[in-house]
Amino acid sequence: MSTHDEERIADLLRLLRPAPEAWVRAAQEIPLASRGFDDVVERARADDRFRRALIADLEAALAAEGYEPDPRLIEALRRQLPAE
Amino acid sequence: MMNGVDAELTDAELVARCRNGNDECWRQLVERYSRYVYAISVQAFRLPESDADDVFQEVFARAYEHLDKLRDDAALRPWLAQLTRRLCIDTLRSGSREQPAGEDIEPEGVDDTIEQIDEALAVHEAMRTLPDHCAEILDRFFARDESYRTIGEALELPSGTVASRISRCLTRLRGELEGEGRNAAPAQSGGWR
């Protein structure tokens, strides 16, 4: 920064407002969702019954097995399952 | 230390630890850059909150997924900026079907605003060297837009003290930015940057 008058510094501080807490929390939980994804895909490969249940009703099958209904996990599985 | 992770870790150290599956470092990486990604989408690209939310989640999801493809761990900030920018453009494109081919879809002044956001990030970096009470009061007043009264109630200070402390802390921050406070003791925990 070439000049540092206090008004300019104040303007710059105003530029970086906090993102909504829920957004930050969701992004921080990405590794958890990611691990859930790997786990489900691995199980679906190994267990034909579980795989068929996922294809028939993804959310119900996940809930029945105790997985958190994370929207990112569900979306990723929807993309993955037909390719499996 | 912050949440079991050294708040002073460099970006490169943070990235390396995230790659090794350290969830706490990932949390800190998101915390460190959440305002930056948010500012690019909302201030530079003027996305509505609903679109900005999608971009925000997608930026961090892709960053997490492709962390191993980052060639220079210290280049995290420009990488995130580029990722955010690309996703903002995709969002604007998908919402504007009548945009003529080849027409620049970016709002006017995007480059200048991103430059300012980069500069703002440097100011936030400098805030980490201030004592905790300074970083907090400046953040509450300028970034969170809290009134003297709200700040006073939260910090148990009279409004007049809040005003004078903001002024003193701003002067101190200016000194840090100009290199006058290089020998000042670092804050115990920045909390955010």
Interface residues (C-beta under 8 A of the other chain):
Chain A: M1 H4 D5 E6 I9 A10 L12 L13 R14 L15 L16 R17 P18 A19 P20 W23 V24 A26 A27 Q28 I30 P31 L32 S34 R72
Chain B: G21 D23 W26 R27 V30 E31 S34 R35 Y36 V37 Y38 A39 Q43 E49 D53 F56 Q57 F60 A61 Y64 E65 Q116 I117 E119 A120 L121 A122 V123 H124 L138 D139 F142 A143 R144 D145 L170 T171 L173 R174 L177 E178 W192
